[in-house]
Amino acid sequence: MIVNHRRAAMPDSYFDLVKKFPLTHIRDRRHLDQSIGLVDELLQQNLDRGSQEYLDALSDLVASFEDEHTPIPDASESDVLRELWRSSGHTQIKLAKLVGISQSTLSSLLSGDREMTKGHMVALGRFFNVSPAVFLPS
């Protein structure tokens, strides 16, 4: 069976942008900065389909370079706990009661002033329905 795929012609705006700033793999930080500058510029405009296609492709190239060259540091155990706590909607006092950790200890864990014990990780993991390993650095 032969399927005829018809592609819509790309608007001239796409090719105008390619001429202005070719879509190529990002080579270095300077090229990255230029690419991000153009992405920011395009995001401020009302784009037609061709310009939007170009923006999507350029954004993919930026993301690919950043994924490869910009390491994301591990979240601390207190960062993970704060995010889980915020998403739960509970107050610190309510969470402390539900988990079985004193409010002062929970406050110290949230601020990063105190490190979690294995017991804390297990209790919090059980409560938030996540593996206790989410609190460990990778």
C-alpha positions in Angstrom: 0.0 0.0 0.0 1.4 3.4 -1.0 0.6 6.3 1.2 0.8 9.8 -0.2 2.0 12.2 2.4 1.5 15.8 1.4 3.6 18.4 3.2 2.4 21.9 3.4 4.9 24.3 2.0 6.9 26.1 4.7 6.1 29.9 4.8 8.8 32.3 3.7 9.3 33.5 7.3 10.9 30.2 8.2 13.5 30.6 5.4 14.1 34.3 6.2 15.0 33.3 9.8 17.2 30.4 8.6 19.1 32.9 6.3 19.4 35.3 9.3 20.6 32.7 11.7 21.1 29.1 10.3 19.7 26.2 12.3 22.9 24.3 13.1 24.2 22.4 16.2 25.2 24.9 18.8 29.0 24.9 18.9 30.0 26.9 22.0 28.7 29.2 24.8 28.9 32.3 22.5 26.8 30.5 19.9 24.4 29.5 22.7 24.1 33.1 23.9 23.3 34.2 20.4 20.7 31.4 20.0 19.0 32.3 23.4 19.0 36.0 22.4 17.1 35.1 19.2 14.7 32.8 21.1 14.0 35.6 23.5 13.4 38.0 20.6 11.0 35.6 18.9 9.1 34.9 22.0 8.2 38.6 22.2 6.5 38.5 18.7 3.3 37.3 17.3 4.6 34.5 15.1 3.2 32.9 12.0 3.5 29.2 11.4 6.9 29.4 9.7 8.4 31.5 12.5 6.9 29.2 15.1 8.5 26.2 13.4 11.8 27.9 13.3 11.5 28.9 17.0 10.6 25.3 17.9 13.7 23.9 16.1 16.0 26.5 17.6 14.6 25.9 21.0 15.3 22.2 20.5 18.9 22.9 19.6 19.4 25.1 22.7 17.9 22.4 24.9 20.1 19.8 23.4 23.3 21.8 24.0 22.2 22.7 27.5 21.4 19.0 28.3 24.9 18.0 27.2 26.9 20.9 28.6 25.1 22.3 31.6 25.0 19.9 34.5 22.0 20.3 36.9 23.2 19.9 40.5 21.5 17.4 42.7 18.6 18.8 44.9 19.4 18.7 48.6 17.3 16.5 50.8 15.7 19.7 52.3 14.9 21.0 48.7 13.1 17.7 48.0 11.3 17.8 51.3 10.2 21.4 50.8 8.8 20.6 47.4 6.9 17.6 48.6 5.6 19.6 51.6 4.4 22.5 49.4 2.6 20.2 47.1 0.9 18.5 50.0 -0.9 21.6 51.1 -0.3 20.8 54.8 1.0 23.2 57.4 4.3 22.2 59.0 2.4 21.4 62.2 -0.1 19.2 60.5 2.6 17.4 58.5 4.7 16.8 61.6 1.7 15.2 63.3 0.8 13.1 60.2 4.4 11.9 59.8 5.3 11.4 63.4 8.2 13.8 63.5 8.3 16.7 66.0 7.5 20.1 64.5 10.9 21.5 65.5 12.7 18.6 63.9 10.6 19.0 60.7 11.4 22.7 60.6 15.1 22.0 60.9 14.9 19.4 58.1 13.0 21.8 55.9 15.6 24.6 56.5 18.5 22.3 55.9 19.9 22.9 59.4 19.6 19.2 60.2 20.3 16.1 58.1 17.7 13.4 57.8 18.1 10.1 59.5 17.2 6.9 57.8 14.1 6.9 59.9 13.1 10.3 58.7 13.6 9.3 55.1 11.5 6.2 55.6 8.6 8.0 57.4 8.5 10.8 54.9 8.8 8.5 51.9 5.9 6.4 53.2 3.8 9.5 53.9 4.5 11.1 50.5 4.3 7.7 48.7 7.8 8.0 47.3 10.9 6.0 47.7 13.1 7.1 50.6 15.9 7.3 48.1 14.5 10.6 46.7 16.1 12.2 49.7 19.6 10.8 48.8 22.0 12.5 46.4 22.4 10.6 43.2 
